[in-house]
Amino acid sequence: MRGGWRHSLRLRLTLYLLSAGGAGLLIHAGLTIWPLPAIAAWAGHAALTPWSGAALLITLALLVPLAWALASALLAPLTRLLRALESTVLSYRDGEFGSAIAADPPGGLSELASLMQLHSELGQALREQRRHLAQRELLLDTVVQNTPVALLLTDAQERVAYANIAARQLLDQGRGLAGRPLDEVLSQAPQDWRSALTGVQDGLFSVMLDGQEERFHLSLRDFRLQGQPHRLRLLRRMTRELSRQEVASWKRVIRVISHELNNSLAPISSLAHSGAELARRGQFERVPGVFASIGERAAHLHAFLSGYAAFAKLPAPVLAAIDWPQFLDRLSDHYRFRIVGELPTAPARADAAQLEQALINLLKNAHEAGGQEDEVTLSVSLSTPRTEWRIEVQDRGPGMNEAQLSQALLPFYSTKRSGSGLGLALAREIAEAHGGRIAMGNRNGGGLWVAISWPRS
C-alpha cells in the first residue's frame, strides 16, 4: 500500500498473538462459564469446570485451527516474497537479469522495504554489468577474430575449442574448426605443421605454402578455463619480418666488411710506404719487421674474409652413411656434451663434415650461453613414422626473448658482443641444403633448444 500506514511485522505478530490469546480465553469461557454450562444445566448434563482436562482439551482443539489460520494470514506476504525471490534467483542463475519484484513490500511490511530496495539495486547492477560485459566481449571477439595472429585453443582432449579467422584460413581454408579433434584438422597438413602444432615447445619453423617457404613463430600457453585445462597456440607469420631483417643484415654485413677492410688496408698501405722509405734510406734492418706486420694484417684479413666466404659458398652436401657412435665421439673432441636417450641403430645419410660443422656451432653457442657445462645435452631421434632425422642440442642458459628468437637465424645477427652472427645462419644453410630445417625455442625451466632435422633418404 503506497502512501498508507505500513504495519511492521513485529506489530502484526503482537496483534495476532493477542488475538489468538483472546480467542482462546473466549473459547474457554464459553465452555466453562457461559453459555455452554447454562445449556448443559438446562439439558440436565454436568457442566465443565474451568480447570478440567476435558475443557482444556476442547479449548486447545478449537484454538489450533484458529491459530493456524492467523499464522497463515501473517506469513502469506512472506511466502509470496520468498517465492518471488526464489524465482528471480533462478533467473540470475540462468543468466536472465530482467526479472524484478514490485517495489512495495507485500502486505505493507516495513521490514521488507530495505530488502526490496537492495534486491532492486542488485538486479540493476547485474543488468549493467552484463551489458558492459557483452560490449567488452564483442570488442574482444572482434579484435581476436581480425588479428593476423592465428589463435587456436584446444581442450584437455585436444579438441578445438576456439579458432579465429586467421587460424581457420591457415589450417582448413576458412572452414570451421570448433569441436574437431586437432589430429583430424592436421591430418591433411604438411609434416612441418603436424610436428610444430603437436609439440610442446615454442619455436620457429617453416612450411611450404602455395609453393613458397613461409616461416612462423609458435607460442604455446597452458591455462585453466572454467576449471578445465586448455592450451592456446599462437601462430605468427614471420616471413615478411624475416625478409626485412635479412635486408638489414646484409646492409650491416656490408658495413662490417667495409669497416674491417679499411682497418686492415689502411695500416698495410702505411706500412708499405714506411718500408719503401726505409729501403730508400738504406735502413734495411728494419724492413723485415715492416713486412712481418704487413703479413699479420693480411693474415687477419684473410681469416676474416674466409669465415664469410665459407658461409656464402657452402658446397652441395655429399651424402654418405653416418655411424652415430663414431660421429658423436669425434664431435665430442670439439665440445663436451651429454647424450640424452638411446642412439638409433640405423645409420643416417648426410654430409658428415657439414653436419659436424653445424653441430659444432650449436654446441659452441650452448657452452657460451652461461649455463652449467654438464647441462649441455644432445639427442638423436628418428621421427614417427621414421621419415625424418632430428638432432637436438639443449642448454640451461638464459634463453631468448621473442624478438631475439625471431632474428636468431638471420645471417650476422648475434646476441653476443663479440659474435659474428654466422653460427646459427650456417647451421640453417646446412640443414636446408640437406632438404631439412632448423628450429629453436625456449625450454621449460630455462635454457634454449635448437634442433636440426632432415628427411631420411
URNORZI-V61867 format. One record per pair of residues at least 24 apart in sequence whose ideal C-beta (glycine too) atoms are under 7 Angstrom apart, sorted by sequence separation. I is the first residue (numbers start at 0). GAP is how many residues later the second one is. If there is no record, write none. Layout:
((I	GAP) (I	GAP))
This chain:
((30	24) (157	24) (214	24) (322	24) (370	24) (371	24) (80	25) (159	25) (213	25) (321	25) (326	25) (330	25) (334	25) (370	25) (426	25) (79	26) (96	26) (267	26) (320	26) (321	26) (333	26) (336	26) (368	26) (370	26) (27	27) (30	27) (214	27) (365	27) (369	27) (30	28) (153	28) (320	28) (321	28) (330	28) (334	28) (368	28) (369	28) (76	29) (96	29) (267	29) (319	29) (333	29) (334	29) (365	29) (368	29) (408	29) (76	30) (96	30) (266	30) (267	30) (318	30) (321	30) (362	30) (27	31) (80	31) (318	31) (361	31) (26	32) (76	32) (318	32) (319	32) (334	32) (358	32) (407	32) (96	33) (263	33) (316	33) (317	33) (91	34) (203	34) (316	34) (358	34) (23	35) (26	35) (404	35) (26	36) (196	36) (263	36) (337	36) (343	36) (345	36) (404	36) (263	37) (316	37) (335	37) (339	37) (342	37) (337	38) (339	38) (340	38) (343	38) (23	39) (336	39) (337	39) (338	39) (339	39) (22	40) (335	40) (336	40) (340	40) (336	41) (347	41) (399	42) (22	43) (398	43) (259	44) (398	44) (19	46) (19	47) (398	47) (367	48) (398	48) (399	48) (393	49) (398	49) (19	50) (395	50) (396	50) (18	51) (395	51) (396	51) (394	52) (393	53) (394	53) (15	54) (393	55) (323	56) (391	57) (392	57) (15	58) (364	58) (363	59) (391	59) (390	60) (12	61) (389	61) (390	61) (11	62) (360	62) (360	63) (389	63) (388	64) (169	65) (360	65) (361	65) (387	65) (388	65) (360	66) (387	66) (387	67) (388	67) (357	68) (386	68) (387	68) (160	69) (357	69) (386	69) (385	70) (155	72) (357	72) (154	73) (155	73) (356	73) (357	73) (381	74) (154	75) (354	75) (153	76) (353	76) (370	76) (152	77) (153	77) (152	79) (368	79) (150	81) (151	81) (150	83) (349	84) (148	85) (149	85) (148	86) (148	87) (361	88) (147	89) (357	94) (8	100) (310	100) (6	101) (1	102) (5	102) (7	102) (8	102) (7	103) (3	104) (5	104) (349	104) (0	107) (348	108) (310	111) (306	113) (310	114) (306	115) (310	115) (313	115) (313	116) (316	116) (315	117) (316	117) (313	119) (318	138) (252	158) (252	159) (251	160) (248	161) (244	162) (248	162) (248	163) (245	164) (248	164) (240	165) (244	165) (237	168) (241	168) (216	188) (216	189) (203	201) (203	205) (205	231) (204	232) (204	234) (203	235) (202	236) (203	236) (202	237) (202	238) (201	239) (200	240) (201	240) (200	248))
